[in-house]
Amino acid sequence: MYLLDTNHCSYLINNNPQIVATAQSHAQDPFGISIISYGELLYMTEKSERREMNLQVVQAFLTEIDIYLIN
């Protein structure tokens, strides 16, 4: 299981070739993010100049990844 930080989520969302290739090489392993990274991604979309487009892209990413709460 890989827990991604916000930067790596952004790299994946923006199709950074090196990060995408690394993620694909571990495709059989589950990926997740913390609820903190979830909030940071949504915050970044709210502050962006292309809010609607970025929100759609981030929401699509979030549907494909597990989100872990703090306990």
TIDO-309613 format. One record per atom (N, C-alpha, C): residue in one letter; atom name; x, y, z. Coordinates in pm, 1 decimal, m for minus. Layout:
N
{site a,CA,{X,Y,Z}}
...
This chain:
71
{site m,N,{84.8,m118.0,0.0}}
{site m,CA,{0.0,0.0,0.0}}
{site m,C,{88.5,123.2,0.0}}
{site y,N,{56.2,217.1,m87.2}}
{site y,CA,{129.6,342.3,m96.4}}
{site y,C,{38.3,457.0,m56.3}}
{site l,N,{85.1,538.1,38.2}}
{site l,CA,{12.8,657.3,80.1}}
{site l,C,{81.8,777.3,14.8}}
{site l,N,{12.9,839.4,m77.9}}
{site l,CA,{70.2,949.6,m155.2}}
{site l,C,{53.1,1082.5,m82.4}}
{site d,N,{152.4,1168.4,m95.4}}
{site d,CA,{137.0,1303.4,m41.4}}
{site d,C,{74.8,1392.7,m149.6}}
{site t,N,{43.3,1514.1,m112.3}}
{site t,CA,{m25.4,1605.7,m202.8}}
{site t,C,{57.4,1634.5,m328.2}}
{site n,N,{187.8,1649.7,m312.4}}
{site n,CA,{272.4,1677.3,m428.9}}
{site n,C,{265.0,1564.0,m530.2}}
{site h,N,{273.4,1439.5,m483.9}}
{site h,CA,{267.8,1327.4,m576.5}}
{site h,C,{130.2,1315.4,m642.1}}
{site c,N,{26.2,1349.6,m569.9}}
{site c,CA,{m107.6,1352.9,m630.6}}
{site c,C,{m109.7,1454.4,m744.2}}
{site s,N,{m53.3,1571.9,m720.2}}
{site s,CA,{m48.9,1675.3,m823.5}}
{site s,C,{30.5,1628.8,m944.3}}
{site y,N,{141.8,1561.3,m919.5}}
{site y,CA,{222.4,1509.4,m1030.4}}
{site y,C,{142.4,1409.0,m1113.0}}
{site l,N,{68.3,1322.3,m1046.1}}
{site l,CA,{m13.1,1224.5,m1117.9}}
{site l,C,{m126.1,1292.7,m1194.9}}
{site i,N,{m191.0,1387.1,m1131.2}}
{site i,CA,{m301.1,1459.4,m1196.0}}
{site i,C,{m250.7,1532.9,m1319.6}}
{site n,N,{m129.4,1588.6,m1311.1}}
{site n,CA,{m71.6,1665.0,m1421.9}}
{site n,C,{10.2,1578.3,m1517.8}}
{site n,N,{2.0,1447.1,m1499.7}}
{site n,CA,{67.5,1350.7,m1589.2}}
{site n,C,{218.7,1368.9,m1598.9}}
{site n,N,{283.7,1389.1,m1485.5}}
{site n,CA,{429.4,1393.0,m1482.7}}
{site n,C,{480.4,1256.0,m1526.8}}
{site p,N,{556.1,1247.7,m1637.0}}
{site p,CA,{593.5,1117.6,m1693.8}}
{site p,C,{668.1,1025.8,m1596.8}}
{site q,N,{759.3,1080.9,m1518.8}}
{site q,CA,{837.2,998.6,m1426.4}}
{site q,C,{748.9,941.5,m1315.1}}
{site i,N,{662.1,1023.4,m1259.4}}
{site i,CA,{575.9,978.2,m1150.3}}
{site i,C,{470.1,881.6,m1202.9}}
{site v,N,{415.2,909.6,m1319.4}}
{site v,CA,{316.3,819.3,m1378.9}}
{site v,C,{379.5,683.2,m1407.5}}
{site a,N,{500.9,682.3,m1460.7}}
{site a,CA,{569.9,555.6,m1490.1}}
{site a,C,{595.7,476.9,m1362.1}}
{site t,N,{636.5,546.0,m1257.2}}
{site t,CA,{659.3,478.3,m1129.1}}
{site t,C,{529.3,420.6,m1074.4}}
{site a,N,{422.8,497.8,m1080.4}}
{site a,CA,{292.7,450.4,m1032.6}}
{site a,C,{246.1,329.6,m1113.8}}
{site q,N,{265.7,334.3,m1244.4}}
{site q,CA,{224.8,222.6,m1329.8}}
{site q,C,{305.0,96.6,m1299.9}}
{site s,N,{430.0,114.0,m1260.9}}
{site s,CA,{511.2,m3.2,m1228.1}}
{site s,C,{466.6,m68.9,m1097.2}}
{site h,N,{386.0,1.8,m1019.6}}
{site h,CA,{330.7,m50.8,m893.9}}
{site h,C,{178.7,m61.7,m901.5}}
{site a,N,{127.0,m75.6,m1021.5}}
{site a,CA,{m18.7,m75.1,m1043.0}}
{site a,C,{m90.1,m185.3,m965.5}}
{site q,N,{m21.5,m293.2,m933.7}}
{site q,CA,{m85.1,m403.0,m860.2}}
{site q,C,{m101.3,m370.1,m711.3}}
{site d,N,{m34.3,m265.8,m665.4}}
{site d,CA,{m41.8,m226.0,m524.9}}
{site d,C,{m146.7,m116.5,m507.5}}
{site p,N,{m216.6,m118.9,m395.1}}
{site p,CA,{m316.4,m12.6,m372.5}}
{site p,C,{m250.4,121.5,m340.2}}
{site f,N,{m314.5,229.2,m384.2}}
{site f,CA,{m270.5,364.8,m355.0}}
{site f,C,{m378.4,433.7,m273.5}}
{site g,N,{m336.6,522.8,m186.1}}
{site g,CA,{m431.2,599.0,m107.3}}
{site g,C,{m373.3,734.7,m71.9}}
{site i,N,{m459.0,819.5,m15.5}}
{site i,CA,{m416.4,949.9,35.1}}
{site i,C,{m481.8,972.1,170.5}}
{site s,N,{m423.5,1060.9,248.5}}
{site s,CA,{m483.3,1096.1,377.1}}
{site s,C,{m592.5,1199.9,354.4}}
{site i,N,{m676.5,1213.8,451.2}}
{site i,CA,{m782.3,1315.3,445.0}}
{site i,C,{m720.3,1455.2,436.8}}
{site i,N,{m599.4,1471.1,488.2}}
{site i,CA,{m530.3,1600.4,480.8}}
{site i,C,{m494.7,1632.2,335.6}}
{site s,N,{m440.1,1534.3,264.2}}
{site s,CA,{m409.1,1555.2,122.0}}
{site s,C,{m536.0,1580.5,42.7}}
{site y,N,{m642.4,1511.4,77.5}}
{site y,CA,{m772.5,1533.4,13.3}}
{site y,C,{m812.3,1680.3,25.7}}
{site g,N,{m804.8,1732.7,147.4}}
{site g,CA,{m840.2,1872.2,172.0}}
{site g,C,{m746.9,1968.1,99.4}}
{site e,N,{m619.0,1936.1,96.0}}
{site e,CA,{m524.3,2022.8,26.3}}
{site e,C,{m551.9,2026.8,m124.0}}
{site l,N,{m586.5,1913.6,m182.3}}
{site l,CA,{m618.6,1910.9,m324.9}}
{site l,C,{m741.2,1996.3,m355.3}}
{site l,N,{m843.3,1984.3,m272.6}}
{site l,CA,{m963.5,2065.5,m293.9}}
{site l,C,{m936.1,2213.6,m271.0}}
{site y,N,{m854.0,2243.6,m172.0}}
{site y,CA,{m816.9,2383.4,m145.5}}
{site y,C,{m742.9,2441.6,m265.9}}
{site m,N,{m650.7,2364.5,m322.9}}
{site m,CA,{m575.1,2411.9,m439.0}}
{site m,C,{m667.7,2441.4,m556.8}}
{site t,N,{m770.8,2359.4,m574.5}}
{site t,CA,{m863.3,2385.6,m685.2}}
{site t,C,{m941.7,2514.4,m661.2}}
{site e,N,{m979.9,2538.3,m536.9}}
{site e,CA,{m1054.9,2659.8,m503.2}}
{site e,C,{m973.9,2785.8,m529.7}}
{site k,N,{m843.3,2778.6,m512.2}}
{site k,CA,{m756.7,2894.7,m528.0}}
{site k,C,{m700.2,2908.0,m669.1}}
{site s,N,{m730.4,2814.1,m756.3}}
{site s,CA,{m673.1,2817.3,m891.1}}
{site s,C,{m750.7,2910.9,m982.7}}
{site e,N,{m686.5,2952.3,m1090.1}}
{site e,CA,{m750.7,3040.0,m1187.7}}
{site e,C,{m851.6,2964.2,m1273.4}}
{site r,N,{m829.9,2834.0,m1291.6}}
{site r,CA,{m921.1,2751.1,m1371.1}}
{site r,C,{m996.1,2656.3,m1277.5}}
{site r,N,{m1068.4,2715.1,m1184.8}}
{site r,CA,{m1132.8,2641.2,m1076.5}}
{site r,C,{m1219.2,2525.2,m1125.3}}
{site e,N,{m1312.0,2550.4,m1214.6}}
{site e,CA,{m1406.5,2446.1,m1258.0}}
{site e,C,{m1335.1,2329.7,m1325.9}}
{site m,N,{m1244.2,2360.4,m1416.4}}
{site m,CA,{m1172.0,2255.3,m1486.8}}
{site m,C,{m1085.9,2173.9,m1390.3}}
{site n,N,{m1014.0,2243.6,m1302.4}}
{site n,CA,{m928.6,2174.6,m1205.8}}
{site n,C,{m1010.4,2090.9,m1108.2}}
{site l,N,{m1125.8,2140.6,m1068.5}}
{site l,CA,{m1211.1,2065.9,m977.1}}
{site l,C,{m1257.2,1935.4,m1041.2}}
{site q,N,{m1292.8,1939.0,m1166.8}}
{site q,CA,{m1334.4,1817.2,m1237.0}}
{site q,C,{m1220.8,1716.1,m1244.0}}
{site v,N,{m1101.5,1762.1,m1272.8}}
{site v,CA,{m985.7,1673.3,m1283.9}}
{site v,C,{m952.8,1612.1,m1147.9}}
{site v,N,{m953.5,1693.7,m1043.7}}
{site v,CA,{m922.9,1644.0,m909.1}}
{site v,C,{m1031.0,1546.7,m862.6}}
{site q,N,{m1156.4,1577.6,m887.7}}
{site q,CA,{m1264.1,1486.1,m847.6}}
{site q,C,{m1252.6,1351.7,m920.0}}
{site a,N,{m1214.3,1354.1,m1046.2}}
{site a,CA,{m1194.9,1229.4,m1120.0}}
{site a,C,{m1081.7,1148.8,m1057.5}}
{site f,N,{m973.8,1215.5,m1019.3}}
{site f,CA,{m861.7,1148.5,m952.4}}
{site f,C,{m907.3,1086.9,m820.5}}
{site l,N,{m985.7,1162.3,m744.2}}
{site l,CA,{m1028.3,1115.5,m612.0}}
{site l,C,{m1121.8,995.3,m618.9}}
{site t,N,{m1193.5,979.1,m728.1}}
{site t,CA,{m1281.2,861.9,m739.6}}
{site t,C,{m1201.2,733.4,m758.3}}
{site e,N,{m1073.9,746.7,m795.8}}
{site e,CA,{m989.9,630.4,m825.0}}
{site e,C,{m895.3,594.1,m711.5}}
{site i,N,{m904.9,662.7,m600.0}}
{site i,CA,{m805.9,642.1,m493.8}}
{site i,C,{m875.4,631.8,m357.5}}
{site d,N,{m817.3,552.2,m269.0}}
{site d,CA,{m872.3,537.7,m133.3}}
{site d,C,{m830.9,658.5,m48.4}}
{site i,N,{m922.0,701.9,37.8}}
{site i,CA,{m896.1,815.2,125.7}}
{site i,C,{m898.1,763.1,269.7}}
{site y,N,{m792.0,793.0,344.1}}
{site y,CA,{m779.2,743.5,479.8}}
{site y,C,{m797.3,855.6,579.7}}
{site l,N,{m882.8,830.4,677.6}}
{site l,CA,{m909.5,926.0,784.2}}
{site l,C,{m802.1,916.0,891.6}}
{site i,N,{m793.3,1017.2,973.0}}
{site i,CA,{m700.3,1015.0,1085.6}}
{site i,C,{m771.5,948.6,1202.6}}
{site n,N,{m706.5,849.6,1259.9}}
{site n,CA,{m765.9,785.0,1378.0}}
{site n,C,{m663.3,760.0,1484.3}}
